[in-house]
């Protein structure tokens, strides 16, 4: 963002905002996906104005007067909405007062290993019937989150510097990471750390295209884990919960990644016994046909807040299924990952502690609230929208905190 004054005008420019005038409103689009509206009459109070896609200009006013737009924008941020699902959106930025540690919905998850999860966004363009977090346009989530790229990248790099060991970053949000318009920049900024071993993105592939894949490759992305759970068009749409899913295109993009980029491709089906187990052999053969060496079939697990469409297969039974597929197709499907320990961030609360916290914003469902204390977010349930509360910590594990009001 910058302000460029002239003798009779002041122009404010934004890299991540798009402006358009629509009847009696200024419509602002943040990161291509999120939208808020400011009544024109409120802007008129600052001065005569006009806009281009990435700037707004006020005529006949000083730079100081034009800067009132920032206050106007900030006061309307709580009205931000997701254009896909219509949900209200919380924009988490470096001046929001919301830490990036403490909550599974967003931010950074560190479990003291050489893997870190980074979650820049919530919300998805598919409604997979097996989604472990119940995400998608038809899900029951009431609110979304998106994080400012500079804030998220800076905090991730600080954590890497703290660990001082090679770490793999998984960009694996509660939703679809390719919806995050600043994803290439986020990858590029994280890769600047000498302790970043590699960056992996887990995606349903619906937003892939050759130019976007090229952009991700240029940013330094090391690996794409592609969720492909059927090669049959009808079955694939049913599994993804949307008619917009075109598995033929996803397969074309998979081939493009292998043939045209240095990005490693892993194909990751979800195995649902009695639903798509017959799809595993065609997926394996497709992967072999394009030269994809990494296939990671995932066992469907029923999570508390996830979608429950099938019975879980025991791990022993699941491994037996994988072994049979390995013998049939001559591939390796059983991957035992060994994690190395790394220095974990200090945990400021333990189970049972009572702390004073400030309520900062709503959570994703019902009366959930995000409270903050000692540089951590704490998920609580209360009808209180703001102010100070006393919270007893009910969960304190790996800097993820859930509390109850006392």
C-alpha positions as CSV (number, residue, x, y, z in Angstrom):
1,X,0.0,0.0,0.0
2,X,1.3,3.5,-0.8
3,X,0.0,7.1,-0.8
4,X,1.1,9.3,-3.8
5,X,0.1,13.0,-3.4
6,X,0.0,15.5,-6.2
7,X,-0.8,19.2,-6.0
8,X,-4.5,18.7,-6.2
9,X,-5.0,15.0,-5.4
10,X,-3.9,12.1,-3.3
11,X,-3.8,8.5,-4.6
12,X,-3.8,5.5,-2.3
13,X,-2.6,2.2,-3.9
14,X,-3.0,-1.4,-2.8
15,X,-1.4,-4.5,-4.1
16,X,-4.0,-7.0,-2.7
17,X,-7.2,-4.9,-3.1
18,X,-9.3,-4.5,-6.2
19,X,-11.6,-1.4,-6.4
20,X,-14.7,-0.9,-8.5
21,X,-17.6,1.6,-8.2
22,X,-21.0,0.1,-8.3
23,X,-24.0,2.4,-8.1
24,X,-23.8,4.1,-4.7
25,X,-21.0,1.9,-3.3
26,X,-17.3,1.3,-3.6
27,X,-16.8,-2.5,-3.8
28,X,-13.4,-3.7,-2.5
29,X,-12.2,-7.2,-3.3
30,X,-9.4,-8.6,-1.1
31,X,-7.2,-11.4,-2.4
32,X,-9.7,-12.1,-5.3
33,X,-12.1,-13.9,-3.0
34,X,-13.3,-11.6,-0.2
35,X,-15.5,-8.6,-0.7
36,X,-16.7,-5.6,1.3
37,X,-18.7,-2.5,0.4
38,X,-18.4,1.1,1.5
39,X,-21.2,3.5,0.9
40,X,-20.2,6.2,-1.6
41,X,-21.6,8.9,0.7
42,X,-19.0,8.0,3.3
43,X,-16.2,8.5,0.8
44,X,-17.8,11.7,-0.4
45,X,-17.1,13.1,3.1
46,X,-13.4,12.8,2.5
47,X,-13.6,14.4,-0.9
48,X,-14.4,13.9,-4.6
49,X,-13.0,10.5,-5.5
50,X,-12.5,8.0,-8.3
51,X,-10.9,4.6,-8.5
52,X,-8.9,2.3,-10.7
53,X,-8.6,-1.5,-10.2
54,X,-5.8,-1.0,-7.6
55,X,-6.1,2.5,-6.3
56,X,-8.4,5.2,-5.1
57,X,-7.8,8.9,-5.7
58,X,-9.2,11.9,-3.8
59,X,-9.1,15.3,-5.5
60,X,-8.6,18.6,-3.8
61,X,-7.5,17.1,-0.5
62,X,-4.3,16.7,1.3
63,X,-2.5,13.4,1.9
64,X,-3.5,13.6,5.5
65,X,-7.2,14.0,4.6
66,X,-7.0,11.2,2.1
67,X,-5.5,8.9,4.7
68,X,-8.9,8.9,6.4
69,X,-9.8,6.2,3.9
70,X,-7.6,3.8,5.9
71,X,-9.9,4.3,9.0
72,X,-13.0,3.9,6.8
73,X,-11.6,0.6,5.4
74,X,-10.7,-0.7,8.8
75,X,-14.2,0.1,10.2
76,X,-15.8,-1.9,7.4
77,X,-13.4,-4.9,7.6
78,X,-15.9,-6.7,9.9
79,X,-18.4,-6.7,6.9
80,X,-15.9,-8.7,4.8
81,X,-17.6,-11.7,3.1
82,X,-16.5,-14.8,1.1
83,X,-17.8,-14.5,-2.4
84,X,-18.1,-18.3,-2.9
85,X,-20.2,-19.2,0.2
86,X,-21.4,-15.8,1.5
87,X,-19.9,-16.3,4.9
88,X,-18.5,-13.4,7.0
89,X,-14.7,-13.4,7.1
90,X,-12.2,-12.4,9.7
91,X,-9.1,-10.9,8.2
92,X,-6.1,-11.6,10.4
93,X,-3.3,-9.1,9.9
94,X,-0.2,-8.0,11.9
95,X,-2.2,-5.2,13.6
96,X,-5.3,-7.4,14.3
97,X,-4.1,-8.5,17.7
98,X,-4.8,-12.1,16.8
99,X,-1.8,-14.5,17.2
100,X,-1.1,-17.2,14.7
101,X,-0.6,-19.9,17.3
102,X,-3.3,-21.6,19.4
103,X,-6.0,-22.5,17.0
104,X,-6.5,-25.4,14.6
105,X,-8.6,-23.3,12.2
106,X,-5.9,-21.0,11.1
107,X,-2.3,-20.0,11.4
108,X,0.7,-22.2,12.3
109,X,0.6,-25.7,13.9
110,X,3.9,-26.9,15.4
111,X,4.0,-30.3,17.1
112,X,7.8,-30.3,17.8
113,X,8.7,-32.3,14.7
114,X,10.3,-31.5,11.4
115,X,6.9,-30.8,9.9
116,X,4.9,-27.6,10.3
117,X,1.4,-27.0,9.1
118,X,0.6,-23.5,7.7
119,X,-3.1,-22.5,7.3
120,X,-3.6,-19.2,5.5
121,X,-7.3,-19.5,4.7
122,X,-10.5,-21.4,5.4
123,X,-13.2,-22.3,3.0
124,X,-13.4,-24.6,0.0
125,X,-14.7,-24.8,-3.6
126,X,-15.7,-28.4,-3.1
127,X,-17.9,-30.3,-0.6
128,X,-16.0,-33.6,-0.5
129,X,-18.3,-36.3,1.1
130,X,-15.3,-37.5,3.2
131,X,-14.0,-34.1,4.4
132,X,-12.3,-34.5,7.8
133,X,-13.2,-30.9,8.8
134,X,-16.7,-30.7,7.3
135,X,-15.7,-27.9,4.9
136,X,-17.3,-26.8,1.6
137,X,-20.1,-24.6,0.4
138,X,-22.6,-27.1,1.8
139,X,-20.8,-27.5,5.1
140,X,-22.1,-26.1,8.4
141,X,-19.3,-23.6,9.0
142,X,-20.6,-20.1,9.6
143,X,-17.4,-18.0,9.3
144,X,-14.1,-18.0,7.4
145,X,-10.6,-16.7,8.2
146,X,-7.9,-15.3,5.9
147,X,-4.4,-14.2,7.0
148,X,-2.3,-11.4,5.6
149,X,0.6,-12.9,3.7
150,X,3.4,-10.8,5.2
151,X,2.2,-11.6,8.7
152,X,2.0,-15.4,8.1
153,X,5.3,-15.6,6.2
154,X,7.2,-13.6,8.8
155,X,5.9,-15.7,11.7
156,X,6.6,-18.9,9.9
157,X,10.2,-17.8,9.1
158,X,10.6,-16.8,12.7
159,X,9.6,-20.3,13.8
160,X,12.0,-21.8,11.4
161,X,14.8,-19.6,12.7
162,X,13.8,-20.7,16.3
163,X,14.1,-24.4,15.4
164,X,17.4,-24.1,13.4
165,X,16.8,-27.4,11.8
166,X,15.5,-28.4,8.3
167,X,11.7,-28.4,8.4
168,X,9.1,-29.3,5.8
169,X,6.2,-26.9,5.5
170,X,2.8,-28.3,4.7
171,X,0.3,-25.7,3.4
172,X,-2.7,-27.6,4.5
173,X,-5.6,-25.4,5.6
174,X,-9.2,-26.2,6.6
175,X,-10.2,-25.8,2.9
176,X,-8.5,-25.3,-0.4
177,X,-5.1,-23.6,-0.4
178,X,-5.3,-22.5,-4.0
179,X,-8.1,-20.1,-3.1
180,X,-5.4,-18.1,-1.3
181,X,-4.4,-15.5,-4.0
182,X,-1.1,-14.8,-2.3
183,X,-0.1,-18.5,-2.2
184,X,2.9,-18.1,-4.7
185,X,4.3,-15.2,-2.7
186,X,3.8,-17.1,0.6
187,X,5.8,-20.0,-0.8
188,X,8.5,-17.7,-2.1
189,X,8.8,-15.9,1.2
190,X,9.0,-19.1,3.3
191,X,11.6,-20.6,1.0
192,X,13.9,-17.7,1.8
193,X,14.6,-19.4,5.2
194,X,17.7,-21.5,5.2
195,X,15.8,-23.9,7.5
196,X,13.0,-24.6,5.0
197,X,13.6,-28.1,3.6
198,X,10.7,-28.0,1.3
199,X,7.1,-26.6,0.9
200,X,4.2,-28.9,0.1
201,X,0.7,-27.8,-1.0
202,X,-2.3,-30.2,-0.5
203,X,-5.0,-29.4,-3.1
204,X,-8.1,-30.8,-4.8
205,X,-6.7,-29.4,-8.0
206,X,-9.8,-27.6,-9.2
207,X,-8.0,-24.3,-9.5
208,X,-4.9,-25.6,-11.2
209,X,-4.0,-24.4,-14.7
210,X,-0.7,-24.5,-16.6
211,X,0.1,-20.8,-15.9
212,X,-0.7,-21.1,-12.3
213,X,1.4,-24.3,-12.0
214,X,4.2,-22.5,-13.7
215,X,3.9,-19.6,-11.2
216,X,4.0,-22.0,-8.2
217,X,7.1,-23.6,-9.7
218,X,8.8,-20.2,-10.1
219,X,7.9,-19.4,-6.5
220,X,9.9,-22.5,-5.4
221,X,7.1,-24.9,-4.5
222,X,8.6,-28.3,-4.0
223,X,5.6,-30.7,-4.0
224,X,1.9,-30.9,-4.8
225,X,-0.2,-33.5,-3.0
226,X,-3.1,-34.0,-5.3
227,X,-6.4,-35.3,-3.8
228,X,-7.6,-37.6,-6.6
229,X,-10.1,-40.2,-5.3
230,X,-11.5,-41.5,-8.6
231,X,-10.7,-41.4,-12.3
232,X,-14.4,-42.0,-13.3
233,X,-16.1,-38.7,-14.0
234,X,-19.5,-39.5,-12.4
235,X,-18.0,-41.1,-9.3
236,X,-15.4,-38.3,-8.9
237,X,-18.2,-35.6,-8.9
238,X,-20.1,-37.5,-6.3
239,X,-17.0,-37.9,-4.1
240,X,-16.1,-34.2,-4.4
241,X,-19.7,-33.1,-3.8
242,X,-19.9,-30.7,-6.8
243,X,-20.8,-30.9,-10.5
244,X,-18.0,-28.3,-11.1
245,X,-15.4,-31.0,-10.6
246,X,-13.9,-32.2,-13.9
247,X,-11.6,-35.1,-13.2
248,X,-10.3,-35.2,-16.8
249,X,-8.9,-31.7,-16.3
250,X,-7.4,-32.6,-13.0
251,X,-5.7,-35.6,-14.7
252,X,-4.4,-33.3,-17.5
253,X,-2.9,-30.9,-14.9
254,X,-1.3,-33.9,-13.1
255,X,0.4,-34.9,-16.3
256,X,1.5,-31.2,-16.9
257,X,3.1,-31.1,-13.4
258,X,5.1,-34.2,-14.2
259,X,6.1,-33.3,-17.7
260,X,6.7,-29.5,-17.5
261,X,7.8,-28.6,-14.0
262,X,10.3,-29.5,-11.3
263,X,7.5,-29.9,-8.8
264,X,7.2,-33.4,-7.3
265,X,3.6,-34.8,-7.6
266,X,2.1,-37.1,-5.1
267,X,-1.4,-38.5,-5.8
268,X,-3.4,-39.0,-2.6
269,X,-6.7,-40.8,-2.9
270,X,-8.9,-41.3,0.1
271,X,-9.9,-44.9,0.5
272,X,-13.6,-45.4,1.5
273,X,-14.4,-49.0,1.9
274,X,-17.6,-49.9,0.0
275,X,-17.7,-46.5,-1.8
276,X,-14.6,-46.0,-3.9
277,X,-12.3,-49.0,-3.2
278,X,-12.8,-50.1,-6.8
279,X,-11.3,-46.7,-7.9
280,X,-7.8,-47.4,-6.4
281,X,-6.6,-49.7,-9.3
282,X,-7.4,-47.2,-12.0
283,X,-5.8,-44.4,-10.0
284,X,-2.6,-46.4,-9.6
285,X,-2.5,-47.2,-13.3
286,X,-3.1,-43.6,-14.2
287,X,-0.2,-42.5,-11.9
288,X,2.1,-45.1,-13.5
289,X,1.1,-44.0,-17.0
290,X,2.2,-40.3,-16.4
291,X,5.4,-41.3,-14.5
292,X,4.1,-40.3,-11.0
293,X,6.3,-42.2,-8.6
294,X,4.5,-41.3,-5.4
295,X,1.0,-42.6,-4.5
296,X,-0.2,-42.1,-1.0
297,X,-3.6,-43.7,-0.4
298,X,-5.2,-42.4,2.7
299,X,-7.5,-44.3,5.1
300,X,-10.8,-42.6,5.7
301,X,-11.1,-41.6,9.4
302,X,-14.2,-40.4,11.1
303,X,-13.5,-37.1,12.9
304,X,-15.8,-35.4,15.4
305,X,-16.4,-32.4,13.1
306,X,-15.9,-34.2,9.8
307,X,-18.4,-35.8,7.4
308,X,-19.4,-39.4,8.3
309,X,-20.1,-41.4,5.1
310,X,-18.4,-44.7,5.7
311,X,-17.1,-47.0,8.5
312,X,-13.5,-46.7,9.3
313,X,-11.2,-49.5,8.2
314,X,-8.8,-50.7,10.9
315,X,-5.2,-49.9,10.2
316,X,-4.3,-53.6,10.0
317,X,-7.1,-54.1,7.5
318,X,-6.1,-51.0,5.6
319,X,-2.5,-52.1,5.3
320,X,-3.7,-55.5,4.0
321,X,-5.7,-53.7,1.3
322,X,-2.6,-51.7,0.4
323,X,-0.4,-54.8,0.3
324,X,-2.8,-56.5,-2.1
325,X,-2.7,-53.4,-4.4
326,X,1.1,-53.3,-4.2
327,X,1.3,-56.9,-5.3
328,X,-1.2,-56.4,-8.1
329,X,0.4,-53.2,-9.6
330,X,4.0,-53.5,-8.6
331,X,4.1,-50.2,-6.7
332,X,4.9,-49.0,-3.2
333,X,1.9,-47.8,-1.3
334,X,2.9,-48.3,2.4
335,X,5.0,-45.4,3.5
336,X,6.3,-45.3,7.0
337,X,7.3,-41.7,7.8
338,X,9.9,-41.1,10.5
339,X,9.7,-37.6,12.0
340,X,12.7,-35.9,13.6
341,X,12.2,-33.9,16.8
342,X,12.7,-30.2,16.7
343,X,12.6,-27.4,19.2
344,X,9.0,-26.7,20.0
345,X,7.7,-23.3,21.0
346,X,7.2,-22.7,24.8
347,X,3.7,-23.6,25.9
348,X,2.4,-20.7,28.1
349,X,-0.5,-22.6,29.7
350,X,-1.1,-26.0,31.0
351,X,-4.4,-27.9,31.5
352,X,-6.4,-26.5,34.3
353,X,-4.7,-23.0,34.3
354,X,-7.0,-20.0,34.7
355,X,-5.9,-17.1,32.6
356,X,-7.4,-13.7,31.8
357,X,-7.9,-13.3,28.0
358,X,-9.4,-10.8,25.6
359,X,-12.2,-11.8,23.2
360,X,-11.0,-10.7,19.7
361,X,-13.5,-12.2,17.2
362,X,-16.1,-14.9,16.6
363,X,-15.0,-18.5,15.8
364,X,-16.4,-20.6,13.0
365,X,-19.5,-22.2,14.6
366,X,-22.2,-21.0,16.9
367,X,-21.0,-19.2,20.0
368,X,-17.3,-20.0,19.5
369,X,-15.0,-17.0,20.2
370,X,-11.3,-16.5,19.7
371,X,-9.8,-15.1,22.9
372,X,-6.1,-14.1,23.2
373,X,-3.6,-14.2,26.1
374,X,0.2,-14.4,26.3
375,X,0.6,-14.4,22.5
376,X,-1.7,-17.4,21.9
377,X,-5.3,-17.8,20.6
378,X,-7.7,-19.7,22.8
379,X,-11.0,-21.2,21.5
380,X,-13.8,-20.6,24.0
381,X,-17.6,-20.7,24.0
382,X,-19.5,-17.7,25.2
383,X,-22.2,-15.3,24.1
384,X,-19.9,-12.4,25.0
385,X,-18.6,-10.6,21.9
386,X,-15.8,-8.6,23.3
387,X,-14.0,-7.7,26.5
388,X,-12.0,-9.5,29.2
389,X,-12.9,-13.0,30.4
390,X,-11.4,-15.5,32.8
391,X,-10.7,-18.8,31.0
392,X,-9.8,-22.2,32.4
393,X,-7.7,-24.2,29.9
394,X,-9.3,-27.5,29.0
395,X,-6.9,-28.4,26.2
396,X,-3.2,-27.5,26.1
397,X,-1.3,-29.6,23.6
398,X,1.3,-28.4,21.0
399,X,0.2,-24.8,21.5
400,X,-3.4,-25.6,20.6
401,X,-5.7,-24.3,23.3
402,X,-9.4,-24.7,24.2
403,X,-10.9,-23.1,27.3
404,X,-14.1,-22.6,29.2
405,X,-15.3,-19.4,30.7
406,X,-15.2,-19.3,34.6
